[in-house]
Amino acid sequence: MMEQLRNRQDQAAEAPNAAPADSWGSPFQSIDLVYLYSVLRVNIRFITSLTVGAVVAMLVYLQFVSPVYTAYSQVLLDTREERITPVEEVVSNLNVTNSVIAGEVVMLRSNVLIGKVVDRLGLIDPPAFDTRAPRPEPLFSKAKRLARGGQPPHVVAAALPEETLRSWVIDEVRGNLGVTQIGVSFAIGINYKSSNPRLAAQIANAVANEYIDSQLENKMDATVRANTWLSDRLLELSEQVQSADAAVVDFKASMIENAGGNEESINQLLAELNTRLVGSATDRADAEVRLGQVETLQLAGGLLAVADVVTSPLLETLQQQRTGLASTRAQMGSTFGRKHPDMIRISAQIADIDRSIEAELKRRVEEMRSDVVVTRNREDALRGQIALVSERADSLSKASVRLSQLERTAEATRAVYENFLARYKETSAQADFQVPEARVIGRAEVPVVPTSPRKTLFVAMAFLFGLSLAIATVFIRNLVRAPVTTSAELRALTQRHVLAPLPYVRHFGRKYKWLQREVAGRGSSSFMERIRSIRIDLFEVSRVGRPRVVLVTSSVPGEGKTSTACALASDLSSSKTSVLLLDADLRRPDVMKALSMPPEGGCLVSYLERGDKMKDLPRHSRLIGADVIGPLRPTSDAADLLTSNLFSGLLSRMSARYDVIIVNAPPVLHLADSMLLAKHADATIYAVRSGSTPAKVVLRSIQRLEGAGAVVAGVVMTMVRRKDAAARESDMYSYDY
């Protein structure tokens, strides 16, 4: 029979590989929403406990935490300029942009401004900030300090310098101070949190006021510094202006002295000389032309030919006289002869006049030559004077460039001096009137309602945190454990036939009360129907022989092996089969308790310890209609007792007496008891709790059973809930009654 069951086991192992895929596909496919819901439902107690614990912890915390009050004040960066005089300020108004607002927010939280607030309010002395005063110390900090042998904080603070304590107070105020831009406006909100509402409002208003005062103070300091700097610069510029003017005057005097006049007179003289030079050159050219004509005529026709082009009063008179004498001689020639005395006298007069004309012509030619020489000399003299005056003009022009530079330097220095003088007058007028770029638009009032802790919000957050943590823990634990959820997964993992999925039966009160109702036929679930299918599959439909000894076990306690063994014994007894239910879990016996059998009669542990007799061991259970043998007390020597000859003899005697022996075995993992019992069994039924038993635990348990020589005839998935994937896979709840 053992060999036949092993063959059947091999056939069941090959069946999953040969069978076509069902509607569920691969055994380890993705998890659906229904499966997630089933995981949460299985762990609902853990989720509820952790969530309630988080809420209770938060409620306890809220009972001890001090309330925190928040005071709010607001300042507005003013973009409108308020001017009393139309002059430019030393510190210009803010060009309000997002970057500028961010800078102002940083300045409001700066330790410099907060330090001024601390000094103005004297925050080092109040008990709220004075670290030298005794304060309640957190338990953990106190324990750590005592472990290190340190002194209390107020004792340590008492020995510190005042500046260190001040920096601590500044850091504490900054930690409780909040400064943010209000929306997209130019307004900045200031809030301060404190357990003292009056102090919170006082500090919030002080920060806003100090911010405004610091702006005015910065402007005043900048104006005073500007006035001082301008005053010093005015003295320097005044000296520079005087020096520049003196340099211009001295250079101009030396320039006039060296050049013999100023630039205007030199230019006028040069213009006159050029005019005279032009006239002299013209005269020279005319004289040369006349002289050239005369000399040409003289060479061609003699000296008398020149008389036509040379004129003078004397020459004209002589020519008139000669013309008159010639006319007279011509008249007398018709009357007298040439030798007539009058003719001789007139001829002599004409000859004298010709000699006078010739002499006059020579004199005039010489005068013309003299005029050419004179005009040339005069022209050369004018050119020399012009060259000399030009040199003086060039030197004067070069000196004028230097003079212009000195004058421009003097003018620039004077312009700078005038600008600085005007600016000095403006800043002096601003010294007594400064306008800040911001103004307080909301003053902090003493808060009445604490802003923290917000109990409703904190409790809701604790609820959500606890719920999220519990759900995350459940899913992470489920992911790490990778429990078996469907029959397909179980079949693929164990390579064994899944006998049946057993439904989870809702129950209240005692642990096995539901089992007693189901066995007695008063249940409303399909639990016994599934047990009957296990019995039919294992004992009637099987093509091999009926097993005589059936071992029922699981990986760990609480997976339903005891209820499965009891229900299977009950179902077998109802089919006219003599059945013995043997509780071999000697360490944690629970069959008697499950069947509500009184603790009396023979005890299996006592029998194996050679205390009781065999005939006293079987006790009939009217609930299941079968005999039961089990321990009345637990023992720690279970392994030694199960390996004894008495136990082997007991099984042999009982096998001859009963048709089937159902053995409720201990869990497989961590114990060797099931391994010892496996060699006595013809078939082993392995129970796996749906959605709870990890896949690696199932695999390890099957390997241990096979290593011990057990014939695992099939596996049973227990405690399958209505919403589990295994229930939807087999539609096991469709016919509940």
Order of alpha helices (4+ residues) and beta strands (2+ residues): alpha-alpha-alpha-beta-alpha-alpha-alpha-alpha-alpha-beta-beta-alpha-alpha-alpha-alpha-beta-alpha-alpha-beta-alpha-alpha-beta-alpha-beta-alpha-alpha-beta-beta-alpha-alpha-beta-alpha-beta-alpha-beta-alpha
